Amino acid sequence: MTIEEIFSDLCDKYSEDFNWYMIPLTQADGVFVTELKNEIGEDHFLYDKRIWAAAKCESNDDVLYVLRNEIGRDIYYLFDLTYSAHNADGFPRYAEFADLFAVKEFIERSYIEDYM
């Protein structure tokens, strides 16, 4: 299953109420990646990595990022951006997901708990 299929399934299931959208591939290394790097700073383990923004929640500041690791496997990170360059330790908060099924489960569960 691809990330596009997962978001398509969730959009079909929850209709226009679903509050996530895919970030176009042409913008995947744009403003959300710049913001992430500003927030995490040079000392963060992801700072020098090639990371792409894949999806954004319209109801909060959560952004889903994708990183291809050394062995060619995608790792997913959900960051709760703060839009502040000077963050306290532990911010911005994030969760790491080993596969798309875990991403789908988390996003769907969060959507149900927080917005339904």
PESUL-V464881 format. One record per pair of residues at least 24 apart in sequence whose C-alpha atoms are under 10 Angstrom apart, sorted by the first residue. I is the first residue (numbers start at 1). GAP is how many residues later the second one is. D is the distance in whole Angstrom. If there is no record, write none. Layout:
i:I gap:GAP d:D
i:I gap:GAP d:D
This chain:
i:1 gap:99 d:8
i:1 gap:100 d:8
i:2 gap:98 d:8
i:2 gap:99 d:10
i:3 gap:51 d:8
i:3 gap:52 d:9
i:3 gap:96 d:10
i:3 gap:97 d:7
i:3 gap:98 d:9
i:3 gap:100 d:9
i:3 gap:101 d:9
i:4 gap:50 d:9
i:4 gap:51 d:10
i:6 gap:94 d:8
i:6 gap:95 d:8
i:6 gap:97 d:9
i:6 gap:98 d:7
i:6 gap:99 d:10
i:7 gap:48 d:9
i:7 gap:97 d:8
i:7 gap:100 d:10
i:7 gap:101 d:10
i:9 gap:95 d:10
i:10 gap:94 d:8
i:10 gap:97 d:9
i:10 gap:98 d:7
i:14 gap:94 d:10
i:14 gap:97 d:10
i:14 gap:98 d:10
i:14 gap:102 d:10
i:17 gap:94 d:10
i:17 gap:98 d:9
i:17 gap:99 d:9
i:18 gap:39 d:9
i:18 gap:40 d:9
i:18 gap:41 d:10
i:18 gap:90 d:9
i:18 gap:93 d:8
i:18 gap:94 d:10
i:18 gap:97 d:9
i:18 gap:98 d:10
i:19 gap:37 d:8
i:19 gap:38 d:6
i:19 gap:39 d:5
i:19 gap:40 d:6
i:19 gap:41 d:9
i:19 gap:88 d:10
i:19 gap:92 d:8
i:19 gap:96 d:9
i:20 gap:35 d:7
i:20 gap:36 d:6
i:20 gap:37 d:4
i:20 gap:38 d:6
i:20 gap:39 d:8
i:20 gap:40 d:10
i:20 gap:42 d:9
i:20 gap:43 d:9
i:20 gap:44 d:10
i:20 gap:87 d:9
i:20 gap:91 d:9
i:21 gap:33 d:9
i:21 gap:34 d:6
i:21 gap:35 d:6
i:21 gap:36 d:7
i:21 gap:37 d:7
i:21 gap:42 d:10
i:22 gap:31 d:9
i:22 gap:32 d:6
i:22 gap:33 d:4
i:22 gap:34 d:7
i:22 gap:35 d:9
i:22 gap:41 d:10
i:22 gap:42 d:9
i:23 gap:29 d:9
i:23 gap:30 d:7
i:23 gap:31 d:5
i:23 gap:32 d:5
i:23 gap:33 d:7
i:23 gap:40 d:10
i:23 gap:41 d:9
i:24 gap:29 d:9
i:24 gap:30 d:8
i:24 gap:31 d:9
i:25 gap:27 d:9
i:25 gap:28 d:9
i:25 gap:29 d:8
i:27 gap:25 d:9
i:27 gap:26 d:8
i:27 gap:27 d:9
i:28 gap:24 d:5
i:28 gap:25 d:5
i:28 gap:26 d:6
i:28 gap:27 d:9
i:28 gap:37 d:9
i:28 gap:38 d:9
i:29 gap:24 d:6
i:29 gap:25 d:9
i:29 gap:36 d:10
i:32 gap:24 d:9
i:32 gap:31 d:8
i:32 gap:32 d:10
i:32 gap:33 d:9
i:32 gap:49 d:9
i:33 gap:30 d:10
i:33 gap:32 d:8
i:35 gap:46 d:8
i:35 gap:47 d:9
i:35 gap:48 d:7
i:35 gap:49 d:9
i:35 gap:50 d:8
i:36 gap:27 d:9
i:36 gap:29 d:10
i:36 gap:43 d:8
i:36 gap:44 d:9
i:36 gap:45 d:7
i:36 gap:46 d:9
i:36 gap:47 d:9
i:36 gap:48 d:10
i:36 gap:49 d:9
i:36 gap:56 d:9
i:37 gap:48 d:9
i:38 gap:45 d:9
i:38 gap:46 d:8
i:38 gap:47 d:6
i:38 gap:48 d:9
i:38 gap:49 d:10
i:39 gap:42 d:8
i:39 gap:43 d:7
i:39 gap:44 d:7
i:39 gap:45 d:6
i:39 gap:46 d:5
i:39 gap:47 d:7
i:39 gap:48 d:7
i:39 gap:49 d:10
i:39 gap:52 d:8
i:39 gap:53 d:7
i:40 gap:41 d:10
i:40 gap:44 d:10
i:40 gap:45 d:8
i:40 gap:46 d:9
i:40 gap:47 d:8
i:40 gap:49 d:10
i:40 gap:50 d:9
i:40 gap:51 d:8
i:40 gap:52 d:7
i:40 gap:53 d:10
i:41 gap:44 d:8
i:41 gap:45 d:9
i:41 gap:46 d:9
i:51 gap:24 d:10
i:51 gap:25 d:10
i:51 gap:26 d:10
i:52 gap:24 d:10
i:52 gap:25 d:10
i:53 gap:24 d:9
i:53 gap:25 d:10
i:54 gap:24 d:10
i:57 gap:50 d:9
i:57 gap:54 d:10
i:59 gap:52 d:10
i:59 gap:55 d:10
i:59 gap:56 d:9
i:62 gap:31 d:10
i:62 gap:32 d:9
i:63 gap:31 d:9
i:64 gap:30 d:10
i:64 gap:31 d:10
i:64 gap:32 d:10
i:64 gap:39 d:9
i:64 gap:43 d:10
i:65 gap:31 d:10
i:66 gap:30 d:10
i:66 gap:31 d:10
i:73 gap:25 d:9
i:73 gap:26 d:9
i:74 gap:24 d:8
i:74 gap:25 d:7
i:74 gap:26 d:9
i:75 gap:24 d:7
i:75 gap:25 d:9
i:76 gap:24 d:8
i:76 gap:26 d:9
i:76 gap:27 d:7
i:77 gap:26 d:9
i:78 gap:25 d:8
i:78 gap:28 d:10
i:78 gap:29 d:10
